[in-house]
């Protein structure tokens, strides 16, 4: 059984958690506040502690089937003794019985320990307010969804990210055109000139993020970027208290393909922006070589909000640092059809007016 860690208030014994509004640990019972630096030494001591070796052999009538328990993990709450159930990637959670925040220390041992963490800056209330703002000015959003929608779940999660640094040397070739036009008394002339445009250079990338959790959709995670890494701090488990956290289940090597794709796309976009003064520019070839590549492991703060409407689950993600929120919304087909009908009416009226003017001429 993995070791659990709860941060206890020395004043009243209650479980303390990280408060994003003051950037400190705070006891919700006696309101005592603790500086993060004071807990750094405590973290080091906790990582050196050894768990009890108290195993029992228990027989049961029904055995687990093959594969049923591969991802299942169970823990015992040190406050109330209740059983906490998670999967192999759960790194921080709360006890379902006493609601005390716990950190699963074993999940951050050895090579699994993150280098950095960006602490939450925004709380659960801010996440709910952001979702309500997301509903505004959406003409095709069903009114009943806005009026009757209830949020099923709001979770603050530290999501694992791999951060890639590299220098990219690039050689790119484009096919470009310029067009000249002129008239004489009899004809209209057009001259198209074709050019081979070359670009070479080096561009540096720092902390290109790639989501390290298979449970989080990459497009959803990338949509709430960017994160301000200047606010990152060295990892301490105390920051996780009061939130959920996952350790990575997609390692750095598995994440390299997505990192390469992001670096390549950004390099091509950057160099393409230097090819100007042409009517058209078409990329023909690109050769990109990475040097000094390295990866770091970090935890980024994300609020996940779930709501269900007409049997369909809608998931929204909010950057827990900046407040940027994204997610899909249902569409009122009736309102959309009325908008199309109105647009078609405007186009038809404009076309009739043009035709009438041409007839008059």
N, C-alpha and C positions, 0 to 999 in steps of 0.2 A: 504493500500500500504506500502511495506517495505521501510525502510530508506536506502538511498544510501549514500555512502561516497566517495568523491573524494579528494585526497590530492593536495591542490593548492600551487603553488610556491609563497612565500611571496614577491619575488622580481619582478616577471612579471605577476603573476596570472595564468600561464599555469599549466596544469595537470602534476604532477610528478609521477614517477613510480620507482619501485625497479630495480636497475642496477646490474645484477649478476656479471659483471666483476670487479666492485669496492666494491660490498657488501654494497652499500649505496643507498638512494633515490636520484634521479637526475632529474633535469628539462631538458627536451630535447630542450627547446627553448632558455634559457639563460645559460645552463650548470652549474647552481648552484647545489652543492651537500649538502646533509643533512645526518647527523649521525642518525642511527636507534634509538639510545638511546634518542635522542631529541624528537622523535615522540611517545615514550612510554607514557608520560603524556598526550599527545594529544589524544591517543587512549582511555585512561581512561575517558577523558572528553566526547569523542564522544559516548562512550557506555552509558553514563548517559543522553544524550540528548533525548528528547521526540519528536516524529514525529508530524507534523501538523495533526489536525483532520478536514479535509475538504472533506467530502463525498457528492456526488450528486446522485440523483436518475434520471436515464436516461432511457427512453423508446425506444425500437427499434422494427423494423418490424419483424425481425427474431430472435428467441430465440436459445441459445445454446442447443444442445441435451444433454441428461443425460450422465455424465461422460466425456464430451469433455474438460471441463476446470479444471478437478481435479488436473492435474499436471502443468497447465499453470500459469505463474507468469508474470506480467508486471510491469515495473518501468519507472519513468520519469527521464531523464538525467538532472542533476542540471546545466550543462554547456550550453546545447543548447535546452533543453526541449524535445528532441526526445524520442520516446518510445523504451524501451529496453524490449525484450521478452526473458524469460528463463523458466526453469522448476523449480519444487519445491526444487531441489538440487543445483541450481546455486548459488554460493557464491561470485564469482568475475568474471568480464567480461569486455568488452569494448563497448562503445556506437557505434552503426552501422552508425551513422550520423557524429559525430565529432571525433570518434576514441579515446575519452578520457577513460582511465582506471577507473573503478568504483568497489567498494567493497560493497556488500549487507550486511550491518551491522547486520540486524535482523537475518541473517542465523547463526551468531556466538554468539547469546545471550544465557544466561542460560546454560543448560546442553550440548548445542551443541558446546560450545567454545573449540577449540583444546588446548591440553596441550603444544605441541611443533610444530615447523615447521622447516624443513630443507630448507634453501633458495636455489634458483637456482644458480648453479655455471657456467653453460654453456648456451650460448644464441642460438637463432634460427639458425644462420649461422653454429654453431658447429653441430647442429642436422642435417642440410642438408649435411654437409661434412661427417658426420658419415654414413648417408644413402648411399652416393656415395662409401664410402669405403666398405660398406656391399655388394655392387654389385661386387666387385673385386674378382678374383680367384674363380668364380662360373662357372665351365665349362658347366653346363647344363642350365644356365640362357640365355633365348633368347637374341641375340645380339640387335634386334630391340627394346626390352624392355629397355635395357641400353641406347641406342642411342636416342630413342624418348620419354623416360619416362618423364613425367612432374608431379611434386608434386602438388596435388590438394589443400592440406591444411597442415599447420604446426601449432600446438597449444601447448603452454606451459600451463600445467594444474597442479595445486596442488591437488593430489588425497588423499582422506581420508584413513588412515590406523589405525587399532587397533593394539597396541603393547602389547603383553602378556608376563608377568614375572611369573615364577613358579619354584618350586623345584620338581623334579620327582624322587620318590622312585620306584625302579624296581626290580623284581624277574623274571629271564628268564631261560629257560631250552632248551638245544640243544641236538640233537642226532648226534654224531660224529663218524667217522671211521678212523682207521689206517690200512694200508695194507702192508704186508710183502710178498716178493717173493723170491724163491730160486729154484735151480735145483739140481738133482742128475743125475746119468748116464742114468736113465730111464724116469724120469718125471720132469715136471715143477710144482712147488707148489705155491699156493697163500693162505695166511692167512689173513682174515679180522676180526679185533677186533672192537667191538662196545662200545661206551662210552656215559654215560649220563653226560653232562657238565652243571653245574649250575653257574649262575652269579647273584649277588645282589649288589645293591649300590644306590647312589643318584647322580643325575646330575642336574645342575641348568641351567635355560634358562632365558635370558634377551631379551626383546623386540622382540619376535617372531612376524613378521608382517603378518597381514591378511587384504587384501583389503576390505575397507568398502563401496565401491561403486558397485552397481549392474550393472552399465554401463561398468565397466572395467573387461575384462576376467581375472580370477584369474591366469591362466597359463601364460598369457602375463605379468602380474605384477610381478609374482614370477621369471620369466625368467631374469628380469633386476636387480634382487638383486645381491649383497648386497648394502645397503645404509650405509654410515658412520655416525652413530648417534652422534659421538663426535662433529660433526659440527652442530648439532641441537641447536636451540635457543628457548627461551620462545616465545609463539605465540604473534605476533603483526599483525594486519590487514594490516599494511603498506607493509609487504612483499608480499602481494597478488596483489598490484597495478601493472597493466601492464600484468597480467596473468589471466587465467581462474582458477576457483576453484570450487570444489563440496563439499558439506557437506555430511556426511555419510547417506545412506539410508538402510544400513545393520548394525544393532546395535551390541553392544558387545556380547550380548547373542547369537544372530544369528551367530556370527563369531566364537564362541567357538568350534563348531564342526570341523571347518577347523584348528583352532589352536591346538586342541587335536590331530588331525591327523598328523600335522607337528611335534609336540612334540613327539608323539609315534614313528613315523618313525625315527626321529633323535636319540631317545633313543635306539631303537633296533639296528640301524646302529653302534652307538658308542660302545655298549656292545658286539656286534658281532665281532668287530675288536679286542677284547681281547682274542677271542677263536682261538688259533693258534696251529700249530703242527699237524694238522689232514688233512687227504686227502679230507674229505667232512664234512660239518657242515650244519645241517638242523634244523631250529628253530622249536620247538615243542609247547612251551607255553610262554606267556608273561603277566605279571601282573604289571601295571603301575599305581601309585597313585600320584596325584598332591597335593602339599601343598603350602600355601602362594601365591596362584594365584591372580593376579590383572591385570588390563588392563589400558592402557593410550591411548589417542586419539591424533594423529599427522597428519600433512599434509606433503606429500613427493613430490618432484618436478619431473615431467615426461613430456617429449616432445612426442606428438602423431603426426605421419606423415601419411597421407593418399594419395594413388595414385590409379588411375584406368587404367586398361589395358584390352582391348578386353571385356569390359563390366563387368569385375570382379574387386572388390575393394580390395586393399591390404593395411593392416594397420601395421605400425611399431611403436614400443615404444622405447624411449631412456631414460635412467636414467639421469635426469637433473643435477645430482651431479657428477657422475663418467664417463658418456659418453657411457656406455654399451648399445648396440642397438640390438634388436631382431625383427623378423618378417618373415613371409612366403614369398617365391618368386615363380614366375611361372617357369615351367620346359620346356625346348626345347625337345620335344619328339623325334625329329629327331636326335639331338645330343646324347640323352640318348640311342637310339637304336643303333647308330653307336658305342658307347662305349661298349655296351653289345656284339655287333657282334665282335668287336676287342678282348674283353676279352675272348669270347668263342673260337676265333681263337687261342689265346695264350694257353688256357687250352687244346685244341685239339692237338696242336703241341707238348705240353709237354707230354700228354698221349701217343701220337704216339711214341715219343722218348723213353719213359720208356718201352713200349711194344716191341720196336725193340731191346733194350738192353737185355731184358729178353729172347727174342728169340735167340739172339746170345749166351747167356749163356746156 
